Amino acid sequence: MSSATTSFVALQRFGLGARPGDLGAIAGDPRGAVLAEIAPDAALIADAALPDTVAALTEIRQIQAARKAVKQTASADANASQMSDANAPMEDMSPAGGRPPKRTLPDGMGKPGNPLAPEIAARLDAALRAQVGFAERWAMFWANHFAVEADSNQLVRWTAGAYDREAIRPHVFGRFVDLLYAATQHPAMLRYLNNATSVGPDSKAGLRRGKGLNENHARELMELHTIGVDAGYTQADVTSFAKVLTGWTFGQNENQPEHFGRFVFNAGAHEPGPQTVLGQVYDQKGVKQGDAVLDMLAAHPATATHIATQLVRAFVADVPPPDLVAAVAGTFRDSGGDLALVARTLVGADESWLTPMEKLRLPQEYLLAAARGLGVRPKPPQLLKALATLGQPLFNPPSPEGFHDDAATWLAPDAMTNRLDIAQNFAQQADAGDDPRQVADAILGDRQSPQTRDTIAHAEGRVQGLTILLMSPEFQRR
């Protein structure tokens, strides 16, 4: 494999695609360029303009309070108007065509913008700056692994970006157990999977208020986040683990700033007594019971295999090569879930570089790679709309399982038609002086097929040539 070809694999398979000049810039050590992005702070997004979880929750409360005040004022005005005008002539009762006067929120409380717009802008900046983009791809994998659905409720929508920046990215090159705790205990996840309101039936709160157990979080922690659906757990294990997690919630009282928007353990909602999970009895008291089960799941051999299979499928092939899965799982297990070492094993394996490039880029990867390749910076609303059109909206998967990453999921005819429309839109935004043939040579290198080269050369104009480039198999496949 030539150095140019190896550079292409580094950028295409492990990163977010080449910018003009990138293939040559890393040609001396393509593998080293990928490995260089495995660092504790490589995936962080530090933007003071983006709200943290506490700030996001505070803003939600302010908006809700302002809307409630406006509604109450409107209701009071309507009642007063009906009483004072009860004897008025018919033609005087509806001076505004039957509609009450339009009410607006107080100053500073206007219609809020889309909280995901600045989040995608920050991620676009990170993608455009990256030498390769492996750290960003790695962070995207883990955000999808511990998925939350922004449209599930208002709190998740407003905190999804902070969840990614606070709970996911700081830990993606750290220990898996720390990532597991951070994701499990964040308000966005606790609300999304309903653990924040799960109450032990025999707890003080359960006996007093009759509230019940919710098993969603416990089930997804085992099925999706750790050991996997084939690990042999039972419904009884799910129920017991759900009881273990009762009382795991977050502070929602603004008058208690030390707890507001942060993980707290509510002893009054916790199911008392020992619980059996995967054949082991856990008799710890309070929050330590949940800690013990999470620690067990993080270290379980099935977790190593489950995570390794997902990683190899995401980065290398829809049908993961067994030997590569075994190598990645072995590193995960032997290192105690050191994700930096896991990443190094994945990137360092020859099989990761030699496996045919048949995976289809997911929409988020595709759009970021297109922006890098053409040197364009789409506005956040355009990117959000494009992602929704292509079926992979930011932080909004269809279920806790996250977005699937196999080609079959994304190869529907209408999906390719949508990609064509968006590719043409991006091509129109590219520099008017760009020669499609030169751009193709710069970002595809010697992986450009004769057919693609010839089709671009015979395109009817710059926009069509760049569109063909973005729709070519070499650009879409990794």
N, C-alpha and C positions, 0 to 999 in steps of 0.2 A: 504494500500500500504506500503510495507516494506521500510526501509530506503535505502536499496541497490537498490530497484526498483526506488525509488524517485531520487536517485543519477543518475541512468541511464537516467531518463526522463530529469533531469536538463542538463546533458551533451549532450544528443542526440537531444532533441527537441529544447532547447534554446541555445545550444552551438555548438561546432564543434567536439563532440565525445570525448570519454575517451582515455586518455593515460594510460598505466599500472600504477596502484596506485591511479588514480584519483577517482574511485568509493568510495574507502575507505576514501580518504582524505576529501571528502565533505559530508560523510554519516551523520555526526552530524547535519548538517543544509544545505541540498541541495538547498532549496529555497533561503536561505541567501547567498549562494555562487553565485547564479545568480544575486541577487540584488546588491551584492558587486561590480559588474562590471558596474553598472549604476552610472557613475561619469563623470564630465565635460571633463576630459582629458583621459578617458579610451579608446577611439577609435582613439586617435591621432597616427600618424606615424611620428616620428621625426628622420629623417635621413639626415644629412647634405650632404650626397653624392647625394641625389635626387634633381634634379633641380626644382626651383619654376617656376611659369608661365613666369615671365620675362626672366629668364635664358633659358627656353625652346624656347621661341619665338626668343631670340637672336641667339641661335644655329641654328634655322631654317633659319634665315636671312643669317647667315654666310655660311651655306651649299649652299643655293640658289645662293648667290653671287659668291662663288667659282666655282660652276657648270656653271654659266653664263659666267664667265671669261674663263674657259677652253673651252667652246663651241665657244666663240668668237675667241679665239686664234686658235682653230682647223679650223674654217671657213676661217680665214685670211690666214693661212698657205696653206690651200687647194687652195684658189684662186691664191696665189702667185705661187704655184707649177704648176697650170694649165697654167699660163701665161708664165713661164720660160721654161716649157717643151712642149710648143705647137708644136715645130718642131722636137721633139726628136723621135728617132725610136720607133716603137710600143713596142718592147720588153723592152725598158727602162722606160716606163711610169708607170709601176706598180711593183716596186721593192719588195713590200710586198704582192705579190699575189693579187693585186687589192684592198687591204685594206689600209687605211691611218694609219700612226703610232698611236699606242695606247696612249691615253691621260690619265693622272691621275690628281687627285685633288692635290692642294698644300699640303705641310706637315701640319699635324694636321687636314686636311679636308678629310681624307679617308672615305670610305664607312661607313656611320653611322650604329651603331648597332640598334637592336630593342629597342625603348625607353620603351617598356612595360616589358622587361626582369627584369631590376632592381626593377620595381614597384611590380611585383609578388614576387620577392625575399623578399622584405620588408614585404609583406602581409603574406608570408609563415612564416617568423620569428615571426610576431605578433601572428599568429595562433598557432604555436608550443609553444610559451611562456605562452599563456593564461591558467588560471586555468580552466575556463569553455568555454570561447569563445563567450559569449553572446554579448559583446561590438563589436566584429568583425562581428558577424552575423547581428547585428543591423545596423552597418555601411554599410554592403553589401546590406541590404534592401534599405537604403536611396540612395545609389549610383545607384541602379537599378530603384528606383522611379524617380530620376532626371537623367535618362540615357542619355549618349552621345555615339555616335558610332565612335570608333577610326578610322575605315577605311573610314569614310565619306570624310575626306580630311586630308592633312598633318598637319595642325595646330591642329586639334582635336586629332590626333594620338600622337603628341608630347606633348600635354598639358593635356591629359586625366588623367594621374597620379597626376599631380599637382592639377587639378580640384578636384579630390577626396580628396586629402590631405588638400587643402586650403578652398574649398567651402563646402564640405560635412562633413567630420569627425569632425571639430571643433564645429559643431552645432547640431550633432545628439542627444545630451542630453541637448540641450538648447531649445530656443523657435522656433517653426515651422516657424514663420514669418521671423526670422533671417536666417534660413536655406533656405527659399524660395528666399529671396533677394540674398544671396550669390550664389546660383545656377543660378538664373536668370541673374545675372550681370557678371558672369565669362566669359572670352573670349571663352572658349571651348563651352559653351552653346550658347552664342551669335552667334558664327560662325556656329555651328552645325544646329541650327534652323533658320539661315539666318537673324536674326534680326539686325546683325551688318551692313547689307547693305540695310535694309528696309528704304524707304524714303517716307515721306508724300507727296501725289500728289500736294498739294497746299503749301508745304513748299518752302523756298527759293531754296533749292537744287533740289526739284522736278520740280519746274517751270523752273529752269535754265537748268537742264540736262535731264529732262524727265524720271528720274528714278522712279520706282514704289514701291508700297506697297507689303510687304511679310507678310502673315498671319500665317505662321507656328508656330512661337513662341507663339503668342497669343492663338492659338487654343490648343496647347499642355499644356500651363499653366492652362487652364480651364479644358480640357478633362482629362489630366493625372495627373497634379501636384497638383490641388486643388479640385474644386467642383465635378468633375467627369462628365461623358457623360450623366448621367441621371438627371442632375440638372436643366434642362429646359432652357438652354441658346440657342440662335438662331445664325444663320449665321450673322445677323446684329450685334449681340454682339461681335462676333469674329472680324468682320471688324472694329468696333469702337475701340475695345481693341488694335488691331494691330496699329491703328492710334495713340493711346495713347502711345504706345511703340516706335514709330519712334523717332530716335535720340539716343536710347539706344544702345551704341556701345562700342568699346574699343580703346585705343590709339595704333596706328600702326606706328607711326613715331619715329624711334630710336633717333632722334635729340631732342625729347621732353621726356626725361627720367621720368619726373614726371607723365606722362600719359601713357607711353609705357607699353602695356600688362595689363593695368588696366581699369576698367569701366570708361567711360566718357559719358557725355550727349552732343550730337551735336545739338544745338538749330536750326542750319540751316537746319537740315533734319527733324525736328519735325513738324508734322501736326498741324497747328494753330486751335484754337477754342475749344469749349466744345464738349465732346463726351458722349454718353449714353451707359452704360454697365449694364446689368441686371436691367433695369428700373431706374437707378440712373444717374443723370447728373453730370459729372465731368468737372468743369470749371477752375481747377487749372492751373497755368502757368508752362510751361516747365516740368522738371523732376518730379515735385511734383504731376502732374497729374497721372503719372504711379505709384508713391508711393501710392497714394490714392486708386487706383484700386487694387494693390497688397495687401494692408492692408485689404481691404474689402474681397478679396478672401480668405486670410488667416483666417479671423474670421468668415467666412460664415458657417452656420450650416451644409451645404452639404459637406464642406471640412472635418469636423470632422467625418461624417459618411463614406465618401469615404476613408479616411486614415485608420480609424479603421477597415473597412472591409478588406482592403489590408493587414494590419498588422496581423489580426487574420488568414486570409487565408495563409499568408506566414509562420507563426510560428505554427499554431495549426491544421487547417483542410482545405482541398480544398473546402468544403462547410462550411463556417464560422458559428458557433453557434450564433444565433441572440442575445441571452442574453449577451454573451461575447462581441460581437460587440457593443451593446448598452452601456455596462459598459466602454469600452475603448473610445468610442465616447463621452460619458458623461464627462470623465476626460479631454479629449482634449478640449472640448467646455468650460467646467467650469474653466479650468486652463489657458485659453487663448493660448492653444497650447504648453504647457510645456511638452516637449518630455520625460524628465526624469520621470515625474509623469505618463505620458502615458505608458511608459515602465514598471513602477512599478505596474500599474493596470493590465497590460497584464500578468506579471509574478506572481503577487499576487493572481490572480483568480484561485480558485480550478479547474474550468472547463478547464483551460489551462493545468493542470497536469493530469486530469482524462480522457480527450478525447482520444479515441483509437489512437495508433501511426500508422497512415496509410499514411501519407505524404511521398513522395519519395524525398530523398535527391537530390538536384540539383547538377550538375557536379562539380561546384566550391566547394560546401560544401563537396561533396563526396571525392574529392581528398585531401582536407585539413584534413578531418577526417581520411583518410587512412594513411596519413603521420604521424599524431599524434598517431594513434593506433599501427602502426608498428615501430614507431621511426625512420623513414627514412626522408631524406632531399633531395628530387629530385632537380636537377639543373633547373634553370628557363626555359631554352629552352625546356626541357622535359615537364615541367608543361604547358607551353604555347601550345605546340603541343598536349598534352593530352586534354586540355580544348577545343581546336579547334576541335579535333576528336569527343569529346563528345557533341559538339554543344553549348558550353557556353564560348566562348573566352573572355578573360579579356577586359572589357570596350568596347565590340563590339557586342551589341545586334542587332537584325535584324531591329529594328525600334525604334522611340522615346518611344514606349510603354515599352521597356525593355524586359527582359526575362520573360516568363510566369513561374509561380511556381506551377502549378497543375501537378499531376502525369501523366495525359493523354498526356501531351506535351512530356514527357521524357520516355515513356514506349514502344517506337517502338522496334521491334525485333533487328534491327541493332544497336540500342543504347545499348541494353543489351550485345550484342556481343562485342561492343567496350569497355564497362565497364569490361568485362571479360578479354580482352587483357591487359588493363591497370592495372587491379587488379593483374594479373600474373606478370607484369613488376615490380610493387611495391613489390610484395612478393619476387621476386628475389633479390631486394635491401636490404631486411630486414637482420638483424644479423643472421649469419649462426647458431648461438646457440639457436635461438628462437624455442620453442616448440609450434606449432600452438594451441594445446589444452590449454596450460597455457595462451597464448596471448588472446584466445577467452574468457577464464574465467575472465581475467583481464579487458577486455574492454566491454564485454557483461553482465557479472555477471549473476544474476539469471533470466535475460530476454532471455538467450540462450535456445532455444527449444531443447528437446531431439533429434529431427531429425538432427538439425544442429550439436549438440555435437557428435552424432554418426557418421555423415558424415565426420567431421573433424578428428575424431579418426581413421577412416579407410582410410584416404587419403594416396596416394602413395607418401609420402615424404613431407618435410617441405614446399616447394613452393606450392604444390597443396593444402595442408592444410590451409595455409594462404590465398590463392586465394579463397577457399571456404568460409572462414571467411568474406572476403571483399564482396563477392557476396551474403551472407546470407540475408534473409529478415530482421533479427534483426539489421544488420549493415546498410542496405540501407534505412530502413524506420525510420521515426521520427514522 
